[in-house]
Amino acid sequence: MRQYEIMFIVKPTLSEEEVKKVVTNFSDIITNNGGKVLETKDMGQRELAYEIKKFKSGFYYIFEVETDNDKAIKEFDRLALISNDIVRHLITKVEK
């Protein structure tokens, strides 16, 4: 099993309910493609170091993910790039 850490920033103009829906949808993307979300960390709203897509802040989330293959990771990456609700994301492989 490979472990990954996915950090993503949700745009700040969404309501609290909409932010939770985005996080749930992306968590479901991982699980529906054979991955398992071990932990979800809500880091709250923070200021960005520089402006991204005209936003100066965003809601930070971290998923700790475990998967046999990289299908779930590739699908998350593909959909995060398309999504208007995610400002930026970063996927890192956790070495044991």
C-alpha positions in Angstrom: 0.0 0.0 0.0 1.3 3.4 -0.9 0.5 6.4 1.2 -0.1 9.9 -0.1 -0.7 13.3 1.4 -3.0 15.6 -0.5 -3.2 19.3 0.4 -5.8 21.4 -1.3 -7.2 24.9 -0.9 -10.9 25.6 -1.4 -11.9 29.0 -2.6 -13.0 31.4 0.2 -16.2 32.7 -1.4 -18.1 29.5 -0.7 -20.4 29.1 2.3 -19.4 26.6 5.1 -22.0 24.1 3.8 -20.6 24.3 0.2 -17.0 23.9 1.5 -18.0 20.7 3.3 -19.7 19.4 0.2 -16.6 20.0 -1.9 -14.5 18.1 0.7 -16.9 15.3 0.8 -17.1 15.0 -3.0 -13.3 14.8 -3.3 -13.1 12.3 -0.4 -15.6 10.2 -2.3 -13.5 10.4 -5.5 -10.6 8.8 -3.6 -12.8 6.0 -2.1 -14.7 5.3 -5.3 -11.5 4.7 -7.1 -10.0 2.1 -4.7 -8.3 4.4 -2.2 -8.9 4.9 1.5 -8.9 8.3 3.2 -7.1 7.6 6.5 -7.4 11.1 8.0 -8.9 14.5 7.0 -7.4 17.6 8.6 -9.3 20.9 8.4 -6.7 23.7 8.8 -9.2 26.5 8.5 -9.1 29.7 6.5 -5.7 31.1 6.0 -4.1 33.9 4.0 -2.2 32.9 0.9 1.5 33.9 0.5 0.5 35.4 -2.9 -2.7 35.9 -4.8 -3.9 32.8 -6.7 -6.8 33.1 -9.2 -7.6 36.5 -7.6 -8.0 35.0 -4.1 -6.0 36.2 -1.1 -7.1 33.5 1.2 -8.6 30.0 1.2 -9.8 27.0 3.2 -6.9 24.5 3.7 -7.5 20.8 3.9 -5.2 17.8 4.1 -6.1 14.2 3.2 -3.9 11.3 4.3 -4.6 8.6 1.7 -3.7 5.0 1.3 -4.1 3.1 -2.0 -2.8 0.0 -3.9 -2.5 1.8 -7.3 -2.4 5.4 -8.4 -5.9 5.4 -10.1 -7.5 7.3 -7.2 -4.7 9.8 -7.0 -4.7 10.4 -10.8 -8.5 10.9 -10.7 -8.3 13.3 -7.8 -5.6 15.3 -9.6 -7.6 15.4 -12.9 -10.8 16.6 -11.2 -9.0 19.1 -8.9 -7.5 20.7 -12.0 -10.9 21.0 -13.6 -12.8 22.1 -10.5 -13.6 25.8 -10.0 -13.9 25.3 -6.3 -10.3 24.2 -5.7 -7.7 27.1 -5.9 -4.6 24.9 -5.7 -3.7 21.3 -4.7 -0.5 19.4 -4.0 0.0 15.6 -3.9 3.0 14.1 -2.2 4.0 10.5 -1.8 4.8 9.6 1.8 7.9 7.5 2.1 8.1 5.0 5.0 
